Amino acid sequence: MSLEALNERVKTDLSYLAFGGAAWVQPKSHPEGHVYDAVIVGGGQSGLAAAFGLLRERISNILVIDENPEGLEGPWETYARMVTLRTPKHLTSVDLGIPSLTFRSWWEAQFGPQGWEEVVKIPRGDWMSYLRWYRQVLNLPVINEVKLKLIEPAEDGIHRLHIAGAGAPSEQLLARKVVLATGIQGGGEWHVPSIIADHLPARLYAHTSEMIDFETLKGKKIGILGGGASAFDNANFALSQGVAEAHVFVRREKLPSVNPIRQMESSGMIERFHALTDAEKYAAISHFFKYNQPPTNDTFERAASWPGFKLHLGSPWLEVESDGEGAAVTTPQGRFTFDFLIVSTGLLSDPGLRPELRLVESHIARWGDVYDAPAEVANPLLDAHPYLSPGFAFTSRDAEGEALLHGLFVFNYSALASCGLSASAISGTKNAVPKLVSGVADQLFLDDRDGILKSFFDYDEAEFVGQWSKPAPSDELEPKI
């Protein structure tokens, strides 16, 4: 099979499912311009899958915006530096149950079934190429280089989205529903410890989420803070780009070895997380936070195979300072000097950190507002997560915020506490997107229920037009004697 043949197969499969049927949502008019039923912010894997899911529900008046140039959405060819995905290759995701839309179908169309058997893990660059194909074959309504600056609640359940960028068609968009499919960092911000940010000039360090010019680091010595998968991804990538030495510092005495995601993928925890009580959800995610996703075995082996790789266990950074040309790092194991530092310390999830939410964030309910966790599992990082509905909608901590937040959905990593491993996780996509889509569709339906019900009760179009003519008496059967 070729990609051209696969494209035709996708079209055939979707036609069998009556994909693209007439939209049922009644259009809204507004003096300021067109009103979208939903605008999805983020054109990476989550945003694309959400758009496909809404189209399958015959919600077609939608738009996806992404701040990046076309083909560079998400992390895969910007700051992600792993060689392969960490997710097992057999897990499906954005296909939403359509076999011809799976990565496997896309791969086999080019390399055959034997080629698929030879894949151990999905190469990172090929995953991005697959997502580009997915967007194209489904003809998803995405515009690039459009950045969301601010969400402004307006009247009648409409939100003004203030936007900017080279691709922006205007200064604002109007939307009834807004889905923030903004990736891992979209629920807060990447975290750089103050011990670094307050004591070093920006030219001497970067977070793993940033673009890094490794060309300028050739032959240099770098220090990496963090013991998770990303730290080793960056060490391997840096060494492959000509860095002379990459030192990874881990505060623990032993590298993490357990990856709870693997258990969640097979135990029903991803599919049925929504059925847990708040206490059970909180305990589960608090436990999850105790683990830093370990490097995959192949990533660790690749990094460790370089002569310039050094690992320092039991080595938290106690002091960081500039020594003129570079950075000096003090640990319990001694003092080290580097030309550059890379920070792999994760992120913080809190709506208050998001500039686009500044008009509404004070009303957004957090987990700390609705659940008083027992001391043995309490975690302030978890408490700051937004408390979402099962359909990924913001909930309000006060009556005033209910109308302001109505129509705002969160499909980024900050949904973890409320909805489990879902948005921004390939493992959770196929189960999470239908819940999100149902949440959006249900709101649209209930918002318009008065008109929809009136149309239902007033409906009197005759469907059956047959007529029955009573037989003449002579045609009737003689009674039996």
DRENDO-1510 file (C-alpha; in Angstrom, 1 decimal, always signed):
<recs>
REC; n; res; u; v; w
REC; 1; MET; +0.0; +0.0; +0.0 .
REC; 2; SER; +1.1; +3.6; -0.6 .
REC; 3; LEU; +0.2; +6.8; +1.2 .
REC; 4; GLU; -2.1; +7.7; -1.7 .
REC; 5; ALA; -4.0; +4.4; -1.3 .
REC; 6; LEU; -4.1; +4.9; +2.5 .
REC; 7; ASN; -5.6; +8.4; +2.0 .
REC; 8; GLU; -8.4; +6.8; -0.1 .
REC; 9; ARG; -8.9; +4.2; +2.6 .
REC; 10; VAL; -9.3; +6.9; +5.2 .
REC; 11; LYS; -12.0; +8.6; +3.1 .
REC; 12; THR; -13.8; +5.3; +2.6 .
REC; 13; ASP; -13.7; +4.4; +6.3 .
REC; 14; LEU; -15.1; +7.8; +7.2 .
REC; 15; SER; -17.8; +7.7; +4.6 .
REC; 16; TYR; -19.0; +4.4; +6.1 .
REC; 17; LEU; -19.3; +6.2; +9.4 .
REC; 18; ALA; -21.2; +9.1; +7.8 .
REC; 19; PHE; -18.5; +11.5; +8.8 .
REC; 20; GLY; -19.2; +15.1; +7.7 .
REC; 21; GLY; -23.0; +15.0; +8.2 .
REC; 22; ALA; -25.0; +18.2; +8.6 .
REC; 23; ALA; -24.2; +20.3; +11.7 .
REC; 24; TRP; -26.9; +20.4; +14.4 .
REC; 25; VAL; -25.6; +23.4; +16.4 .
REC; 26; GLN; -27.7; +26.5; +15.6 .
REC; 27; PRO; -25.5; +29.4; +14.4 .
REC; 28; LYS; -25.1; +32.5; +16.7 .
REC; 29; SER; -25.0; +36.0; +15.3 .
REC; 30; HIS; -23.0; +38.8; +16.8 .
REC; 31; PRO; -22.5; +42.4; +15.7 .
REC; 32; GLU; -18.7; +42.0; +16.1 .
REC; 33; GLY; -18.5; +39.2; +13.6 .
REC; 34; HIS; -18.6; +35.4; +13.1 .
REC; 35; VAL; -19.1; +33.3; +16.2 .
REC; 36; TYR; -17.4; +29.9; +16.3 .
REC; 37; ASP; -19.0; +27.1; +18.2 .
REC; 38; ALA; -15.6; +26.2; +19.4 .
REC; 39; VAL; -12.1; +27.5; +19.1 .
REC; 40; ILE; -9.3; +25.1; +20.0 .
REC; 41; VAL; -6.1; +26.7; +21.2 .
REC; 42; GLY; -3.2; +24.5; +20.2 .
REC; 43; GLY; -2.6; +22.5; +17.0 .
REC; 44; GLY; -0.5; +19.7; +18.4 .
REC; 45; GLN; -1.7; +16.1; +18.8 .
REC; 46; SER; -4.3; +17.1; +21.5 .
REC; 47; GLY; -5.8; +19.9; +19.5 .
REC; 48; LEU; -5.9; +18.0; +16.3 .
REC; 49; ALA; -7.6; +15.0; +17.9 .
REC; 50; ALA; -10.1; +17.3; +19.7 .
REC; 51; ALA; -11.0; +18.9; +16.3 .
REC; 52; PHE; -11.5; +15.5; +14.7 .
REC; 53; GLY; -13.6; +14.4; +17.6 .
REC; 54; LEU; -15.9; +17.5; +17.4 .
REC; 55; LEU; -16.3; +17.0; +13.6 .
REC; 56; ARG; -17.4; +13.4; +14.2 .
REC; 57; GLU; -20.1; +14.8; +16.5 .
REC; 58; ARG; -21.2; +17.1; +13.6 .
REC; 59; ILE; -19.9; +20.2; +15.3 .
REC; 60; SER; -18.2; +21.8; +12.3 .
REC; 61; ASN; -18.2; +25.5; +13.0 .
REC; 62; ILE; -14.8; +25.2; +14.7 .
REC; 63; LEU; -11.3; +26.6; +14.3 .
REC; 64; VAL; -7.9; +25.5; +15.6 .
REC; 65; ILE; -5.2; +28.1; +16.2 .
REC; 66; ASP; -1.5; +27.5; +16.9 .
REC; 67; GLU; +1.3; +30.0; +17.7 .
REC; 68; ASN; +3.9; +28.0; +15.8 .
REC; 69; PRO; +4.7; +27.8; +12.1 .
REC; 70; GLU; +2.9; +25.0; +10.2 .
REC; 71; GLY; +4.5; +21.7; +10.8 .
REC; 72; LEU; +6.2; +22.7; +14.1 .
REC; 73; GLU; +3.3; +22.4; +16.4 .
REC; 74; GLY; +3.9; +20.8; +19.8 .
REC; 75; PRO; +7.4; +19.8; +21.1 .
REC; 76; TRP; +8.4; +17.1; +18.6 .
REC; 77; GLU; +10.7; +19.2; +16.4 .
REC; 78; THR; +11.3; +22.1; +18.7 .
REC; 79; TYR; +12.4; +21.2; +22.3 .
REC; 80; ALA; +11.8; +17.5; +22.5 .
REC; 81; ARG; +15.2; +15.8; +22.2 .
REC; 82; MET; +14.4; +12.1; +22.8 .
REC; 83; VAL; +15.3; +9.7; +20.0 .
REC; 84; THR; +12.1; +7.8; +20.2 .
REC; 85; LEU; +8.7; +8.2; +21.9 .
REC; 86; ARG; +8.6; +6.7; +25.4 .
REC; 87; THR; +5.1; +5.3; +24.8 .
REC; 88; PRO; +4.8; +1.6; +23.7 .
REC; 89; LYS; +4.3; +1.5; +19.9 .
REC; 90; HIS; +1.1; -0.6; +20.1 .
REC; 91; LEU; -0.9; +2.1; +22.0 .
REC; 92; THR; -3.3; +4.0; +19.8 .
REC; 93; SER; -4.2; +7.7; +20.3 .
REC; 94; VAL; -5.4; +10.4; +17.9 .
REC; 95; ASP; -7.0; +7.9; +15.5 .
REC; 96; LEU; -10.0; +7.7; +17.9 .
REC; 97; GLY; -10.7; +4.2; +16.9 .
REC; 98; ILE; -10.4; +4.5; +13.1 .
REC; 99; PRO; -7.8; +1.8; +12.1 .
REC; 100; SER; -6.8; +3.6; +8.9 .
REC; 101; LEU; -5.8; +6.6; +10.9 .
REC; 102; THR; -3.4; +4.9; +13.3 .
REC; 103; PHE; +0.3; +5.4; +13.2 .
REC; 104; ARG; +0.7; +1.8; +12.3 .
REC; 105; SER; -1.4; +2.2; +9.2 .
REC; 106; TRP; +0.6; +5.2; +8.2 .
REC; 107; TRP; +3.9; +3.4; +8.8 .
REC; 108; GLU; +2.9; +0.2; +7.0 .
REC; 109; ALA; +1.6; +2.2; +4.0 .
REC; 110; GLN; +5.3; +3.2; +3.5 .
REC; 111; PHE; +7.3; +0.3; +4.9 .
REC; 112; GLY; +4.9; -2.7; +4.9 .
REC; 113; PRO; +3.9; -5.0; +7.7 .
REC; 114; GLN; +7.5; -6.3; +8.1 .
REC; 115; GLY; +8.6; -2.7; +8.6 .
REC; 116; TRP; +6.2; -2.3; +11.4 .
REC; 117; GLU; +7.5; -5.5; +13.1 .
REC; 118; GLU; +11.0; -4.0; +13.0 .
REC; 119; VAL; +9.9; -0.9; +14.9 .
REC; 120; VAL; +10.8; -1.1; +18.6 .
REC; 121; LYS; +9.7; +2.4; +19.5 .
REC; 122; ILE; +8.3; +5.1; +17.3 .
REC; 123; PRO; +11.0; +7.6; +16.2 .
REC; 124; ARG; +10.2; +11.1; +17.4 .
REC; 125; GLY; +10.6; +12.8; +13.9 .
REC; 126; ASP; +8.3; +10.2; +12.4 .
REC; 127; TRP; +5.6; +10.9; +15.0 .
REC; 128; MET; +5.6; +14.5; +13.9 .
REC; 129; SER; +5.4; +13.5; +10.3 .
REC; 130; TYR; +2.4; +11.3; +11.1 .
REC; 131; LEU; +0.7; +14.2; +12.8 .
REC; 132; ARG; +1.3; +16.4; +9.8 .
REC; 133; TRP; -0.3; +13.7; +7.6 .
REC; 134; TYR; -3.2; +13.3; +10.0 .
REC; 135; ARG; -4.0; +17.0; +9.8 .
REC; 136; GLN; -3.8; +17.0; +6.0 .
REC; 137; VAL; -5.8; +13.8; +5.3 .
REC; 138; LEU; -8.6; +15.0; +7.7 .
REC; 139; ASN; -8.5; +18.6; +6.3 .
REC; 140; LEU; -8.7; +20.0; +9.8 .
REC; 141; PRO; -9.3; +23.7; +10.1 .
REC; 142; VAL; -6.0; +24.9; +11.5 .
REC; 143; ILE; -4.4; +28.3; +11.2 .
REC; 144; ASN; -0.8; +28.8; +12.3 .
REC; 145; GLU; +1.2; +31.7; +13.8 .
REC; 146; VAL; -1.7; +32.8; +15.8 .
REC; 147; LYS; -1.1; +33.4; +19.5 .
REC; 148; LEU; -3.9; +33.7; +22.1 .
REC; 149; LYS; -3.2; +36.7; +24.3 .
REC; 150; LEU; -6.3; +37.0; +26.4 .
REC; 151; ILE; -9.7; +35.4; +27.0 .
REC; 152; GLU; -12.4; +38.0; +27.7 .
REC; 153; PRO; -15.8; +36.7; +28.7 .
REC; 154; ALA; -18.5; +38.7; +26.8 .
REC; 155; GLU; -22.3; +38.6; +27.0 .
REC; 156; ASP; -24.6; +35.7; +25.9 .
REC; 157; GLY; -22.1; +33.0; +26.6 .
REC; 158; ILE; -19.6; +34.2; +24.1 .
REC; 159; HIS; -15.8; +34.7; +24.7 .
REC; 160; ARG; -13.6; +37.3; +22.9 .
REC; 161; LEU; -10.3; +35.8; +22.1 .
REC; 162; HIS; -7.6; +38.5; +21.7 .
REC; 163; ILE; -5.0; +37.2; +19.3 .
REC; 164; ALA; -1.8; +38.3; +17.6 .
REC; 165; GLY; +0.7; +36.9; +15.2 .
REC; 166; ALA; +1.5; +36.8; +11.5 .
REC; 167; GLY; -1.3; +34.4; +10.8 .
REC; 168; ALA; -4.0; +36.1; +12.8 .
REC; 169; PRO; -7.0; +37.0; +10.5 .
REC; 170; SER; -8.0; +39.8; +12.9 .
REC; 171; GLU; -7.4; +41.1; +16.4 .
REC; 172; GLN; -10.0; +38.9; +18.0 .
REC; 173; LEU; -12.1; +35.8; +17.5 .
REC; 174; LEU; -15.5; +35.1; +19.0 .
REC; 175; ALA; -16.3; +31.7; +20.4 .
REC; 176; ARG; -18.9; +30.0; +22.4 .
REC; 177; LYS; -16.5; +27.3; +23.6 .
REC; 178; VAL; -12.8; +27.5; +24.1 .
REC; 179; VAL; -10.6; +24.4; +24.4 .
REC; 180; LEU; -7.1; +25.1; +25.8 .
REC; 181; ALA; -5.2; +22.2; +24.2 .
REC; 182; THR; -1.9; +23.9; +25.1 .
REC; 183; GLY; +0.4; +21.1; +25.9 .
REC; 184; ILE; +2.4; +20.2; +29.0 .
REC; 185; GLN; +3.2; +23.8; +29.9 .
REC; 186; GLY; -0.2; +25.2; +29.0 .
REC; 187; GLY; -1.6; +24.8; +32.5 .
REC; 188; GLY; +1.1; +26.8; +34.2 .
REC; 189; GLU; +4.8; +27.3; +33.4 .
REC; 190; TRP; +8.1; +25.5; +33.2 .
REC; 191; HIS; +9.9; +25.7; +36.5 .
REC; 192; VAL; +13.4; +27.1; +37.0 .
REC; 193; PRO; +14.5; +27.0; +40.6 .
REC; 194; SER; +15.2; +30.4; +42.1 .
REC; 195; ILE; +18.7; +29.2; +43.1 .
REC; 196; ILE; +19.4; +29.4; +39.4 .
REC; 197; ALA; +17.1; +32.1; +38.1 .
REC; 198; ASP; +18.1; +34.6; +40.8 .
REC; 199; HIS; +21.9; +34.0; +40.6 .
REC; 200; LEU; +22.8; +33.5; +36.9 .
REC; 201; PRO; +22.4; +35.6; +33.8 .
REC; 202; ALA; +20.0; +34.1; +31.3 .
REC; 203; ARG; +22.9; +33.4; +28.8 .
REC; 204; LEU; +24.3; +30.7; +31.1 .
REC; 205; TYR; +21.3; +28.5; +31.4 .
REC; 206; ALA; +18.1; +27.2; +29.7 .
REC; 207; HIS; +15.2; +25.0; +30.6 .
REC; 208; THR; +14.8; +21.8; +28.6 .
REC; 209; SER; +11.6; +23.3; +27.2 .
REC; 210; GLU; +13.6; +26.0; +25.4 .
REC; 211; MET; +15.3; +26.1; +22.1 .
REC; 212; ILE; +19.0; +25.7; +22.7 .
REC; 213; ASP; +21.8; +26.5; +20.3 .
REC; 214; PHE; +24.0; +23.5; +20.7 .
REC; 215; GLU; +26.2; +24.6; +17.9 .
REC; 216; THR; +27.7; +27.2; +20.3 .
REC; 217; LEU; +28.2; +24.5; +23.0 .
REC; 218; LYS; +30.5; +22.3; +20.9 .
REC; 219; GLY; +33.5; +21.3; +22.9 .
REC; 220; LYS; +32.0; +22.8; +26.0 .
REC; 221; LYS; +31.1; +21.4; +29.4 .
REC; 222; ILE; +27.5; +21.5; +30.6 .
REC; 223; GLY; +25.7; +20.6; +33.8 .
REC; 224; ILE; +22.2; +19.2; +33.8 .
REC; 225; LEU; +19.9; +19.3; +36.8 .
REC; 226; GLY; +17.3; +16.6; +37.1 .
REC; 227; GLY; +17.0; +12.8; +37.3 .
REC; 228; GLY; +14.0; +12.3; +35.0 .
REC; 229; ALA; +13.7; +11.1; +31.4 .
REC; 230; SER; +14.2; +14.6; +30.0 .
REC; 231; ALA; +17.5; +15.1; +31.7 .
REC; 232; PHE; +19.0; +12.0; +30.0 .
REC; 233; ASP; +17.3; +12.9; +26.7 .
REC; 234; ASN; +19.1; +16.3; +26.8 .
REC; 235; ALA; +22.4; +14.8; +27.9 .
REC; 236; ASN; +22.4; +12.3; +25.0 .
REC; 237; PHE; +21.3; +15.0; +22.5 .
REC; 238; ALA; +24.0; +17.4; +23.7 .
REC; 239; LEU; +26.8; +14.9; +23.4 .
REC; 240; SER; +25.6; +13.8; +20.0 .
REC; 241; GLN; +25.9; +17.5; +18.9 .
REC; 242; GLY; +29.5; +17.8; +20.0 .
REC; 243; VAL; +29.3; +18.8; +23.6 .
REC; 244; ALA; +32.5; +17.6; +25.3 .
REC; 245; GLU; +31.0; +16.7; +28.7 .
REC; 246; ALA; +27.5; +16.5; +30.0 .
REC; 247; HIS; +27.1; +16.0; +33.8 .
REC; 248; VAL; +23.7; +15.0; +35.1 .
REC; 249; PHE; +23.0; +15.8; +38.8 .
REC; 250; VAL; +20.3; +13.9; +40.7 .
REC; 251; ARG; +19.4; +14.7; +44.3 .
REC; 252; ARG; +18.3; +11.2; +45.0 .
REC; 253; GLU; +20.9; +8.5; +45.9 .
REC; 254; LYS; +19.3; +6.2; +43.4 .
REC; 255; LEU; +17.8; +6.8; +40.0 .
REC; 256; PRO; +14.0; +6.3; +39.8 .
REC; 257; SER; +13.2; +2.9; +38.4 .
REC; 258; VAL; +9.4; +2.7; +38.5 .
REC; 259; ASN; +7.2; +4.3; +35.9 .
REC; 260; PRO; +3.6; +4.4; +37.1 .
REC; 261; ILE; +2.4; +5.2; +33.6 .
REC; 262; ARG; +3.1; +1.7; +32.5 .
REC; 263; GLN; +0.8; +0.4; +35.2 .
REC; 264; MET; -1.9; +2.9; +34.4 .
REC; 265; GLU; -1.8; +1.8; +30.7 .
REC; 266; SER; -2.9; -1.8; +31.5 .
REC; 267; SER; -4.9; -1.5; +34.7 .
REC; 268; GLY; -7.9; +0.6; +33.7 .
REC; 269; MET; -6.6; +3.6; +35.6 .
REC; 270; ILE; -6.5; +5.7; +32.4 .
REC; 271; GLU; -9.9; +4.6; +31.1 .
REC; 272; ARG; -11.9; +4.7; +34.3 .
REC; 273; PHE; -10.1; +7.3; +36.4 .
REC; 274; HIS; -13.2; +9.6; +36.2 .
REC; 275; ALA; -15.2; +7.0; +38.2 .
REC; 276; LEU; -13.0; +7.4; +41.3 .
REC; 277; THR; -14.0; +9.6; +44.2 .
REC; 278; ASP; -12.2; +12.9; +44.8 .
REC; 279; ALA; -10.3; +11.3; +47.7 .
REC; 280; GLU; -9.2; +8.4; +45.5 .
REC; 281; LYS; -8.2; +10.7; +42.6 .
REC; 282; TYR; -6.1; +12.9; +44.9 .
REC; 283; ALA; -4.4; +10.0; +46.6 .
REC; 284; ALA; -3.6; +8.5; +43.2 .
REC; 285; ILE; -2.1; +11.6; +41.7 .
REC; 286; SER; -0.2; +12.4; +44.9 .
REC; 287; HIS; +1.3; +9.0; +44.6 .
REC; 288; PHE; +2.1; +9.6; +40.9 .
REC; 289; PHE; +3.9; +12.8; +41.9 .
REC; 290; LYS; +6.3; +10.8; +44.1 .
REC; 291; TYR; +7.8; +9.3; +41.0 .
REC; 292; ASN; +9.8; +11.2; +38.4 .
REC; 293; GLN; +9.4; +9.5; +35.1 .
REC; 294; PRO; +12.6; +7.5; +34.8 .
REC; 295; PRO; +14.7; +7.5; +31.6 .
REC; 296; THR; +13.9; +4.6; +29.3 .
REC; 297; ASN; +16.6; +1.9; +29.3 .
REC; 298; ASP; +17.7; +2.7; +25.8 .
REC; 299; THR; +17.9; +6.4; +26.5 .
REC; 300; PHE; +20.1; +5.8; +29.6 .
REC; 301; GLU; +22.3; +3.4; +27.7 .
REC; 302; ARG; +22.7; +5.9; +24.8 .
REC; 303; ALA; +23.7; +8.7; +27.2 .
REC; 304; ALA; +25.9; +6.6; +29.3 .
REC; 305; SER; +27.8; +5.2; +26.3 .
REC; 306; TRP; +29.4; +8.6; +25.6 .
REC; 307; PRO; +32.9; +9.2; +27.1 .
REC; 308; GLY; +31.8; +12.6; +28.1 .
REC; 309; PHE; +28.8; +11.5; +30.1 .
REC; 310; LYS; +29.0; +11.9; +33.9 .
REC; 311; LEU; +26.3; +11.0; +36.5 .
REC; 312; HIS; +26.2; +12.5; +40.0 .
REC; 313; LEU; +23.8; +10.8; +42.4 .
REC; 314; GLY; +23.0; +12.3; +45.8 .
REC; 315; SER; +23.9; +15.7; +44.4 .
REC; 316; PRO; +21.3; +18.4; +44.9 .
REC; 317; TRP; +22.5; +21.9; +43.9 .
REC; 318; LEU; +23.1; +23.8; +47.1 .
REC; 319; GLU; +24.5; +27.0; +45.5 .
REC; 320; VAL; +24.8; +28.3; +41.9 .
REC; 321; GLU; +26.8; +31.4; +41.0 .
REC; 322; SER; +28.5; +33.0; +38.0 .
REC; 323; ASP; +32.3; +32.6; +38.0 .
REC; 324; GLY; +32.8; +35.1; +35.3 .
REC; 325; GLU; +32.7; +33.2; +32.0 .
REC; 326; GLY; +30.6; +30.2; +33.3 .
REC; 327; ALA; +28.6; +28.8; +36.1 .
REC; 328; ALA; +29.8; +27.3; +39.4 .
REC; 329; VAL; +27.6; +24.7; +41.1 .
REC; 330; THR; +28.1; +23.5; +44.7 .
REC; 331; THR; +26.8; +20.1; +45.7 .
REC; 332; PRO; +27.4; +17.8; +48.7 .
REC; 333; GLN; +29.9; +16.1; +46.5 .
REC; 334; GLY; +31.9; +19.2; +45.7 .
REC; 335; ARG; +32.1; +22.2; +43.5 .
REC; 336; PHE; +31.9; +22.1; +39.7 .
REC; 337; THR; +32.2; +24.7; +37.0 .
REC; 338; PHE; +30.4; +24.6; +33.6 .
REC; 339; ASP; +30.1; +26.6; +30.5 .
REC; 340; PHE; +26.4; +26.2; +30.5 .
REC; 341; LEU; +23.5; +24.7; +32.5 .
REC; 342; ILE; +20.4; +22.9; +31.4 .
REC; 343; VAL; +17.5; +22.7; +33.8 .
REC; 344; SER; +15.2; +19.7; +33.8 .
REC; 345; THR; +13.0; +20.4; +36.8 .
REC; 346; GLY; +9.6; +20.0; +35.3 .
REC; 347; LEU; +6.7; +22.5; +35.6 .
REC; 348; LEU; +4.1; +24.1; +37.8 .
REC; 349; SER; +0.4; +23.8; +37.1 .
REC; 350; ASP; -1.7; +26.7; +38.2 .
REC; 351; PRO; -4.2; +28.8; +36.2 .
REC; 352; GLY; -2.8; +31.9; +37.9 .
REC; 353; LEU; +0.4; +31.5; +35.9 .
REC; 354; ARG; -1.4; +31.8; +32.6 .
REC; 355; PRO; -1.6; +35.4; +31.1 .
REC; 356; GLU; -4.5; +34.5; +28.8 .
REC; 357; LEU; -6.6; +33.6; +31.9 .
REC; 358; ARG; -5.9; +36.7; +33.9 .
REC; 359; LEU; -9.5; +38.1; +33.7 .
REC; 360; VAL; -11.0; +34.9; +35.1 .
REC; 361; GLU; -8.3; +33.0; +37.1 .
REC; 362; SER; -9.4; +34.3; +40.4 .
REC; 363; HIS; -12.7; +32.5; +40.0 .
REC; 364; ILE; -11.3; +29.2; +38.9 .
REC; 365; ALA; -11.7; +26.4; +41.5 .
REC; 366; ARG; -8.5; +24.6; +42.5 .
REC; 367; TRP; -8.2; +21.3; +44.1 .
REC; 368; GLY; -7.2; +23.0; +47.3 .
REC; 369; ASP; -10.5; +24.8; +47.3 .
REC; 370; VAL; -12.7; +21.7; +47.1 .
REC; 371; TYR; -10.8; +19.0; +48.9 .
REC; 372; ASP; -9.0; +19.0; +52.2 .
REC; 373; ALA; -6.4; +16.3; +51.7 .
REC; 374; PRO; -5.1; +14.2; +54.6 .
REC; 375; ALA; -1.6; +15.1; +55.7 .
REC; 376; GLU; -0.1; +11.9; +54.5 .
REC; 377; VAL; -1.0; +12.6; +50.9 .
REC; 378; ALA; -1.3; +16.4; +50.9 .
REC; 379; ASN; +0.7; +18.1; +48.1 .
REC; 380; PRO; +0.7; +21.9; +47.5 .
REC; 381; LEU; +1.6; +21.3; +43.8 .
REC; 382; LEU; -1.5; +19.2; +43.3 .
REC; 383; ASP; -3.7; +21.6; +45.3 .
REC; 384; ALA; -2.9; +24.3; +42.7 .
REC; 385; HIS; -4.3; +22.3; +39.8 .
REC; 386; PRO; -7.7; +23.4; +38.5 .
REC; 387; TYR; -10.7; +21.3; +39.7 .
REC; 388; LEU; -12.3; +20.3; +36.4 .
REC; 389; SER; -15.6; +18.6; +35.4 .
REC; 390; PRO; -15.4; +15.0; +34.0 .
REC; 391; GLY; -15.7; +16.8; +30.6 .
REC; 392; PHE; -12.6; +19.0; +31.2 .
REC; 393; ALA; -14.5; +22.2; +31.9 .
REC; 394; PHE; -13.4; +24.8; +34.5 .
REC; 395; THR; -15.5; +25.0; +37.6 .
REC; 396; SER; -15.9; +28.1; +39.7 .
REC; 397; ARG; -15.0; +28.7; +43.3 .
REC; 398; ASP; -17.8; +31.3; +43.5 .
REC; 399; ALA; -21.2; +32.2; +42.0 .
REC; 400; GLU; -19.9; +35.2; +40.2 .
REC; 401; GLY; -17.4; +33.1; +38.2 .
REC; 402; GLU; -19.9; +30.5; +36.9 .
REC; 403; ALA; -21.0; +32.6; +33.9 .
REC; 404; LEU; -17.5; +33.9; +33.2 .
REC; 405; LEU; -16.0; +30.4; +33.1 .
REC; 406; HIS; -18.9; +28.7; +31.3 .
REC; 407; GLY; -17.6; +27.4; +28.0 .
REC; 408; LEU; -13.9; +27.2; +28.9 .
REC; 409; PHE; -12.3; +23.8; +28.7 .
REC; 410; VAL; -8.8; +22.6; +29.8 .
REC; 411; PHE; -7.2; +19.9; +27.7 .
REC; 412; ASN; -3.6; +20.3; +28.8 .
REC; 413; TYR; -1.4; +18.7; +31.5 .
REC; 414; SER; -3.1; +20.6; +34.3 .
REC; 415; ALA; -6.1; +18.3; +33.8 .
REC; 416; LEU; -4.0; +15.5; +35.4 .
REC; 417; ALA; -5.5; +15.8; +38.9 .
REC; 418; SER; -9.1; +15.9; +37.8 .
REC; 419; CYS; -9.1; +13.6; +34.7 .
REC; 420; GLY; -6.1; +11.5; +35.2 .
REC; 421; LEU; -3.5; +10.7; +32.5 .
REC; 422; SER; -5.3; +12.3; +29.6 .
REC; 423; ALA; -4.4; +15.5; +27.8 .
REC; 424; SER; -0.7; +15.9; +26.6 .
REC; 425; ALA; -0.2; +12.2; +27.2 .
REC; 426; ILE; -0.3; +9.9; +24.2 .
REC; 427; SER; -1.3; +7.0; +26.5 .
REC; 428; GLY; -4.5; +8.8; +27.5 .
REC; 429; THR; -5.6; +10.5; +24.2 .
REC; 430; LYS; -8.0; +7.9; +22.9 .
REC; 431; ASN; -9.9; +7.8; +26.1 .
REC; 432; ALA; -9.8; +11.5; +27.0 .
REC; 433; VAL; -10.8; +13.1; +23.7 .
REC; 434; PRO; -14.3; +11.5; +23.6 .
REC; 435; LYS; -14.9; +12.8; +27.2 .
REC; 436; LEU; -13.8; +16.3; +26.2 .
REC; 437; VAL; -15.9; +16.2; +23.1 .
REC; 438; SER; -18.9; +15.0; +25.0 .
REC; 439; GLY; -18.4; +17.8; +27.5 .
REC; 440; VAL; -18.3; +20.5; +24.8 .
REC; 441; ALA; -21.2; +19.0; +22.8 .
REC; 442; ASP; -23.3; +18.6; +25.9 .
REC; 443; GLN; -22.8; +22.3; +26.9 .
REC; 444; LEU; -23.7; +23.4; +23.4 .
REC; 445; PHE; -26.8; +21.3; +23.4 .
REC; 446; LEU; -27.9; +22.4; +26.9 .
REC; 447; ASP; -27.2; +26.1; +26.1 .
REC; 448; ASP; -29.7; +25.8; +23.2 .
REC; 449; ARG; -32.1; +23.3; +24.7 .
REC; 450; ASP; -35.1; +25.7; +24.8 .
REC; 451; GLY; -34.9; +26.3; +21.0 .
REC; 452; ILE; -34.1; +22.6; +20.3 .
REC; 453; LEU; -37.0; +21.4; +22.5 .
REC; 454; LYS; -39.4; +23.9; +20.9 .
REC; 455; SER; -38.4; +22.6; +17.4 .
REC; 456; PHE; -38.9; +19.1; +18.6 .
REC; 457; PHE; -42.4; +19.7; +20.1 .
REC; 458; ASP; -43.4; +21.8; +17.0 .
REC; 459; TYR; -42.2; +19.3; +14.5 .
REC; 460; ASP; -45.1; +18.0; +12.4 .
REC; 461; GLU; -43.6; +17.0; +9.1 .
REC; 462; ALA; -45.4; +13.9; +7.8 .
REC; 463; GLU; -43.1; +11.0; +7.0 .
REC; 464; PHE; -45.7; +8.3; +6.4 .
REC; 465; VAL; -47.9; +9.0; +3.4 .
REC; 466; GLY; -49.4; +5.5; +2.7 .
REC; 467; GLN; -53.3; +5.2; +2.6 .
REC; 468; TRP; -55.4; +2.2; +3.4 .
REC; 469; SER; -58.6; +1.5; +1.4 .
REC; 470; LYS; -61.1; -0.7; +3.2 .
REC; 471; PRO; -62.0; -3.8; +1.1 .
REC; 472; ALA; -65.4; -3.9; -0.6 .
REC; 473; PRO; -68.0; -6.3; +1.1 .
REC; 474; SER; -67.8; -8.7; -1.8 .
REC; 475; ASP; -64.1; -9.1; -1.2 .
REC; 476; GLU; -64.6; -10.1; +2.4 .
REC; 477; LEU; -64.2; -13.7; +3.4 .
REC; 478; GLU; -67.3; -15.8; +4.0 .
REC; 479; PRO; -67.8; -16.6; +7.7 .
REC; 480; LYS; -67.1; -20.3; +8.5 .
REC; 481; ILE; -70.1; -22.5; +9.4 .
</recs>
